[in-house]
């Protein structure tokens, strides 16, 4: 597994957390929630690709 994906996820998490705090303090809770949701969706797209690779590798390993 590449370590770069861990750093990317951490960077997105930090950026989303900061934006969430700024928007919440400005009274824009709806936009803060949308920002958090968008960050989650981006990270899930990255992780789904790695999970697909994992299942493919396991399938080829056990000849299923």
Backbone as CSV, one residue per row, in Angstrom:
resi,resn,N_x,N_y,N_z,CA_x,CA_y,CA_z,C_x,C_y,C_z
1,UNK,0.839,-1.181,0.000,0.000,0.000,0.000,0.880,1.239,0.000
2,UNK,0.503,2.181,-0.782,1.271,3.410,-0.867,0.967,4.304,0.320
3,UNK,1.996,4.939,0.843,1.826,5.827,1.984,1.227,7.158,1.552
4,UNK,1.306,7.459,0.261,0.773,8.728,-0.242,-0.720,8.873,0.020
5,UNK,-1.461,7.778,-0.080,-2.907,7.853,0.127,-3.228,8.247,1.561
6,UNK,-2.404,7.805,2.506,-2.618,8.171,3.910,-2.420,9.668,4.084
7,UNK,-1.384,10.218,3.456,-1.137,11.649,3.550,-2.234,12.453,2.859
8,UNK,-2.731,11.954,1.731,-3.823,12.642,1.035,-5.083,12.675,1.894
9,UNK,-5.404,11.548,2.511,-6.591,11.487,3.363,-6.429,12.413,4.563
10,UNK,-5.234,12.437,5.139,-4.988,13.325,6.277,-5.114,14.789,5.866
11,UNK,-4.596,15.125,4.698,-4.675,16.512,4.225,-6.129,16.921,3.995
12,UNK,-6.902,16.060,3.376,-8.317,16.367,3.163,-9.032,16.505,4.504
13,UNK,-8.709,15.654,5.450,-9.325,15.729,6.767,-9.019,17.034,7.478
14,UNK,-7.769,17.482,7.401,-7.388,18.743,8.041,-8.082,19.924,7.369
15,UNK,-8.088,19.935,6.055,-8.725,21.038,5.328,-10.222,21.088,5.612
16,UNK,-10.864,19.930,5.602,-12.300,19.889,5.865,-12.596,20.317,7.302
17,UNK,-11.757,19.903,8.244,-11.979,20.292,9.640,-11.863,21.800,9.828
18,UNK,-10.864,22.404,9.190,-10.692,23.854,9.296,-11.866,24.580,8.647
19,UNK,-12.243,24.158,7.454,-13.379,24.786,6.781,-14.670,24.609,7.576
20,UNK,-14.830,23.459,8.169,-16.021,23.206,8.967,-16.082,24.162,10.161
21,UNK,-14.967,24.353,10.835,-14.937,25.261,11.982,-15.206,26.702,11.567
22,UNK,-14.576,27.122,10.478,-14.758,28.503,10.011,-16.207,28.751,9.616
23,UNK,-16.782,27.825,8.865,-18.164,28.002,8.425,-19.150,27.906,9.592
24,UNK,-18.877,27.041,10.539,-19.766,26.926,11.695,-19.746,28.199,12.532
25,UNK,-18.572,28.780,12.719,-18.462,30.013,13.505,-19.089,31.201,12.776
26,UNK,-19.163,31.118,11.463,-19.768,32.193,10.680,-21.289,32.029,10.594
27,UNK,-21.797,30.956,11.199,-23.239,30.751,11.188,-23.758,30.056,9.946
28,UNK,-22.887,29.406,9.226,-23.294,28.713,7.998,-23.151,27.198,8.186
29,UNK,-23.982,26.683,9.057,-23.901,25.265,9.388,-24.240,24.369,8.203
30,UNK,-25.144,24.822,7.341,-25.513,24.018,6.170,-24.328,23.848,5.220
31,UNK,-23.616,24.929,4.978,-22.444,24.842,4.108,-21.325,24.045,4.767
32,UNK,-21.211,24.126,6.084,-20.208,23.335,6.800,-20.500,21.849,6.648
33,UNK,-21.772,21.506,6.747,-22.163,20.103,6.580,-21.882,19.628,5.158
34,UNK,-22.187,20.455,4.167,-21.922,20.086,2.765,-20.422,19.929,2.514
35,UNK,-19.620,20.764,3.128,-18.164,20.646,2.985,-17.673,19.331,3.564
36,UNK,-18.189,18.986,4.728,-17.814,17.715,5.349,-18.248,16.539,4.488
37,UNK,-19.433,16.609,3.963,-19.945,15.543,3.104,-19.118,15.418,1.823
38,UNK,-18.748,16.548,1.239,-17.925,16.516,0.020,-16.558,15.900,0.304
39,UNK,-15.958,16.245,1.440,-14.676,15.648,1.808,-14.778,14.153,2.000
40,UNK,-15.867,13.710,2.620,-16.085,12.284,2.823,-16.237,11.554,1.497
41,UNK,-16.969,12.134,0.569,-17.178,11.500,-0.738,-15.872,11.388,-1.512
42,UNK,-15.044,12.433,-1.460,-13.744,12.398,-2.149,-12.882,11.279,-1.589
43,UNK,-12.813,11.187,-0.276,-11.991,10.147,0.354,-12.547,8.760,0.041
44,UNK,-13.859,8.610,0.031,-14.446,7.308,-0.284,-14.131,6.869,-1.710
45,UNK,-14.102,7.809,-2.654,-13.729,7.449,-4.023,-12.306,6.921,-4.071
46,UNK,-11.408,7.528,-3.304,-10.023,7.046,-3.272,-9.935,5.661,-2.638
47,UNK,-10.640,5.468,-1.536,-10.543,4.213,-0.798,-11.204,3.070,-1.567
48,UNK,-12.294,3.338,-2.274,-12.990,2.295,-3.025,-12.071,1.688,-4.082
49,UNK,-11.243,2.485,-4.699,-10.312,1.965,-5.696,-9.325,0.981,-5.066
50,UNK,-8.831,1.304,-3.876,-7.898,0.402,-3.199,-8.601,-0.863,-2.716
51,UNK,-9.841,-0.757,-2.295,-10.589,-1.943,-1.885,-10.841,-2.845,-3.084
52,UNK,-11.118,-2.257,-4.233,-11.306,-3.038,-5.461,-10.022,-3.787,-5.811
53,UNK,-8.887,-3.114,-5.709,-7.604,-3.782,-5.970,-7.366,-4.921,-4.992
54,UNK,-7.733,-4.709,-3.727,-7.562,-5.750,-2.709,-8.396,-6.975,-3.042
55,UNK,-9.673,-6.782,-3.390,-10.525,-7.918,-3.729,-10.044,-8.632,-4.979
56,UNK,-9.554,-7.888,-5.941,-9.019,-8.509,-7.154,-7.794,-9.348,-6.830
57,UNK,-6.932,-8.844,-5.973,-5.725,-9.573,-5.588,-6.091,-10.843,-4.819
58,UNK,-7.058,-10.752,-3.909,-7.482,-11.925,-3.144,-8.132,-12.950,-4.061
59,UNK,-8.921,-12.472,-5.022,-9.566,-13.379,-5.962,-8.536,-14.130,-6.795
60,UNK,-7.517,-13.423,-7.269,-6.498,-14.101,-8.074,-5.625,-15.006,-7.227
61,UNK,-5.448,-14.667,-5.951,-4.626,-15.478,-5.076,-5.270,-16.835,-4.797
62,UNK,-6.558,-16.853,-4.604,-7.264,-18.084,-4.296,-7.923,-18.710,-5.525
63,UNK,-7.691,-18.154,-6.697,-8.230,-18.680,-7.947,-9.748,-18.846,-7.902
64,UNK,-10.428,-17.797,-7.473,-11.889,-17.870,-7.388,-12.537,-17.402,-8.666
